[in-house]
Amino acid sequence: MPTVTVTARQLWGQERAITGNRQTSWTFADAFVAEDEALLWARDQAHAAGLRPVSPGTGAVLRMLCATLDAKAVAEIGTGTGVSGIHLLGGMRPDGVLTTVDTEPDCQQFAREAFRAAGFAANRARFIPGRALDVLPRLADGGYDLVFCDGDRMEGLEYLAESLRLLRPGGLVCFEGVLADGRTVESGPQPVEVVRLRELVRAVRESPELIPSLVPVGDGLLCGVRR
């Protein structure tokens, strides 16, 4: 059988040809699971602070993944105002603990209020202020079921290295926003941030330690299961 090579340019041409149908389907899927008042409040606080929270569809996938893993320990890079954290906690087992890291303590205070409004006890979340690459080395090797990365896009490869250390076998690492509003798959020169995202996507896809997938929700959710 002859080898067939499909270039990224060809794939992108196909993408543009079916944009109408795909955009409608994507929008429907992303809003498929409704969000409650606590999530909507946290989302409003994020927008007011100039932050970009995970989409409802991304949050629903994170919740489902935590439930599938029966996750007891989850680490989150980028607390924001608690939108993703509510979804993560919602899928975790009742005694599960979310360890969430952010450089902005003020945002973490909003997240505390959002978690409380969502009905989660205070001991379900451990808030650590600080830069992720300073905090992650202090967390336990193999102690986490899922690591969710929504921090500095320039540090994705470093987050990946730390996540591989933190995850138990069968655990899952997820990166939010890897499509960068479509710039990651566009041809032509791109800013350094997008180049770093491309390197991250390639590293996850080619890692012998991961089973990879790129889930088309929100702005792209890159996932890998630790072998």
Legacy VTK file of the C-alpha trace (Angstrom):
# vtk DataFile Version 3.0
C-alpha trace
ASCII
DATASET POLYDATA
POINTS 227 float
0.000 0.000 0.000
1.503 3.409 -0.923
2.333 5.843 1.856
0.055 8.896 1.959
1.464 12.061 3.506
-0.991 14.787 4.525
0.638 18.146 5.179
-0.463 20.626 7.803
-1.287 23.050 4.989
-3.676 20.509 3.425
-5.338 19.855 6.757
-5.717 23.561 7.387
-7.295 23.972 3.936
-9.857 21.318 4.819
-10.478 23.083 8.129
-11.300 26.344 6.374
-13.601 24.572 3.934
-15.862 23.288 6.728
-15.563 26.190 9.137
-19.296 26.911 9.151
-20.407 23.465 10.251
-17.512 22.950 12.614
-17.939 26.325 14.303
-21.626 25.656 14.947
-20.903 22.191 16.329
-17.998 23.446 18.444
-20.119 26.227 19.959
-22.925 23.797 20.776
-20.541 21.276 22.345
-18.742 23.906 24.389
-22.004 25.090 25.958
-23.513 21.600 26.306
-23.156 21.446 30.116
-24.815 24.343 31.947
-22.955 26.160 34.721
-24.443 27.057 38.112
-24.467 30.393 39.936
-21.141 29.835 41.706
-19.399 29.182 38.409
-21.037 32.143 36.723
-19.966 34.395 39.611
-16.374 33.129 39.404
-16.442 33.636 35.646
-17.649 37.242 36.079
-14.809 37.922 38.534
-12.293 36.532 36.067
-13.526 38.783 33.269
-13.494 41.799 35.617
-9.866 41.015 36.493
-8.900 40.726 32.822
-8.413 36.952 33.043
-9.545 34.332 30.559
-11.148 31.410 32.413
-11.595 27.972 30.906
-14.651 27.613 28.693
-17.705 25.707 29.972
-16.828 22.850 27.630
-13.248 22.664 28.877
-14.496 22.721 32.456
-16.935 19.897 31.738
-14.151 17.776 30.245
-11.918 18.413 33.266
-14.757 17.430 35.601
-15.381 14.236 33.638
-11.681 13.333 33.598
-11.418 13.765 37.368
-14.500 11.585 37.840
-13.106 8.929 35.479
-9.852 8.846 37.445
-11.715 8.866 40.786
-9.164 11.580 41.526
-8.140 12.160 45.121
-5.194 14.505 44.530
-5.118 17.120 41.760
-2.591 19.893 41.184
-3.581 23.048 39.326
-1.231 25.658 37.880
-3.190 28.896 37.609
-5.961 29.277 40.178
-7.518 32.325 38.561
-10.828 33.084 40.273
-11.784 29.439 40.676
-13.656 28.530 37.479
-11.476 25.547 36.591
-11.089 24.638 40.255
-14.840 24.239 40.729
-14.972 21.891 37.763
-11.990 19.891 39.015
-13.397 19.588 42.523
-16.790 18.676 41.105
-15.344 15.570 39.496
-13.029 14.520 42.311
-13.983 12.049 45.014
-15.599 13.580 48.132
-12.364 13.385 50.154
-10.195 14.682 47.310
-7.938 17.717 47.716
-7.087 20.257 45.031
-3.659 21.889 45.339
-3.808 25.113 43.361
-0.945 27.511 42.640
-1.105 31.115 41.452
1.091 34.209 41.539
-1.905 36.403 42.481
-3.178 35.904 46.067
-6.056 38.324 45.397
-7.389 36.022 42.689
-7.037 33.065 45.016
-9.264 34.872 47.497
-11.985 35.063 44.857
-11.481 31.339 44.253
-11.937 30.617 47.965
-15.262 32.432 47.900
-16.299 30.627 44.715
-15.433 27.211 46.163
-17.408 27.985 49.292
-20.397 29.162 47.239
-20.191 25.926 45.237
-20.522 23.938 48.470
-16.941 22.685 48.895
-15.500 22.535 52.412
-12.427 24.668 53.095
-10.225 21.583 53.537
-10.932 20.450 49.950
-8.481 23.010 48.508
-4.912 23.927 49.354
-3.982 27.384 48.043
-0.289 28.080 47.459
0.683 31.585 46.299
3.800 31.799 44.192
5.418 31.000 40.875
4.592 27.474 39.731
8.185 26.501 38.969
9.136 27.447 42.525
6.225 25.539 44.080
5.983 22.347 42.008
9.404 20.939 43.052
8.094 20.885 46.628
5.161 18.600 45.775
5.359 14.820 46.209
6.674 12.547 43.473
3.941 10.328 42.043
1.399 11.819 44.412
-1.152 13.208 41.947
-3.893 11.789 39.761
-4.137 14.833 37.485
-2.122 17.983 36.871
-3.930 20.844 35.132
-1.688 23.514 33.600
-3.153 26.948 32.876
-0.215 29.169 33.727
2.544 30.955 31.826
2.562 29.673 28.233
6.294 30.257 28.059
6.824 27.630 30.763
4.820 24.764 29.293
7.779 22.445 28.733
8.923 22.979 32.306
5.389 22.247 33.567
5.423 19.060 31.530
8.679 17.887 33.100
7.349 18.566 36.602
4.025 16.901 35.800
5.708 13.687 34.688
7.383 13.565 38.088
4.220 14.395 40.017
1.839 11.971 38.289
1.200 8.397 39.316
1.123 5.802 36.517
-2.230 6.226 34.790
-2.409 9.858 35.886
-3.223 12.654 33.476
-1.639 15.982 32.542
-3.761 18.633 30.786
-2.716 21.930 29.196
-5.269 24.656 28.506
-5.210 27.056 25.566
-2.701 25.287 23.327
-4.398 26.413 20.091
-3.859 30.096 20.957
-6.927 31.244 19.022
-5.801 29.228 16.015
-2.294 30.681 15.829
-0.633 27.394 16.797
-1.774 25.756 13.548
-1.416 28.797 11.293
1.489 29.060 8.885
3.873 31.985 8.867
5.909 33.692 11.584
4.406 33.636 15.067
5.372 35.195 18.416
7.673 33.289 20.751
4.729 32.290 22.957
3.109 30.419 20.058
6.416 28.811 19.095
6.695 27.523 22.662
3.160 26.112 22.464
4.082 24.271 19.269
7.104 22.809 21.049
4.859 21.704 23.921
2.341 20.045 21.586
5.172 18.215 19.847
6.750 17.141 23.146
3.485 15.680 24.484
2.742 13.921 21.197
6.217 12.397 20.969
6.830 11.582 24.639
7.326 7.835 25.219
5.954 8.380 28.720
2.530 9.639 27.597
-0.528 8.550 25.647
-1.502 11.898 24.032
-4.685 13.553 22.814
-5.655 17.063 21.733
-9.285 17.703 22.694
-11.085 20.400 20.641
-12.840 22.261 23.457
-12.351 25.888 24.447
-9.018 27.016 23.060
-7.641 23.481 22.879
-7.047 21.039 25.756
-3.841 19.032 25.332
-3.849 15.848 27.400
-1.494 12.977 28.106
-1.911 9.838 30.215
1.186 8.820 32.147
2.235 5.297 31.149
LINES 1 228
227 0 1 2 3 4 5 6 7 8 9 10 11 12 13 14 15 16 17 18 19 20 21 22 23 24 25 26 27 28 29 30 31 32 33 34 35 36 37 38 39 40 41 42 43 44 45 46 47 48 49 50 51 52 53 54 55 56 57 58 59 60 61 62 63 64 65 66 67 68 69 70 71 72 73 74 75 76 77 78 79 80 81 82 83 84 85 86 87 88 89 90 91 92 93 94 95 96 97 98 99 100 101 102 103 104 105 106 107 108 109 110 111 112 113 114 115 116 117 118 119 120 121 122 123 124 125 126 127 128 129 130 131 132 133 134 135 136 137 138 139 140 141 142 143 144 145 146 147 148 149 150 151 152 153 154 155 156 157 158 159 160 161 162 163 164 165 166 167 168 169 170 171 172 173 174 175 176 177 178 179 180 181 182 183 184 185 186 187 188 189 190 191 192 193 194 195 196 197 198 199 200 201 202 203 204 205 206 207 208 209 210 211 212 213 214 215 216 217 218 219 220 221 222 223 224 225 226
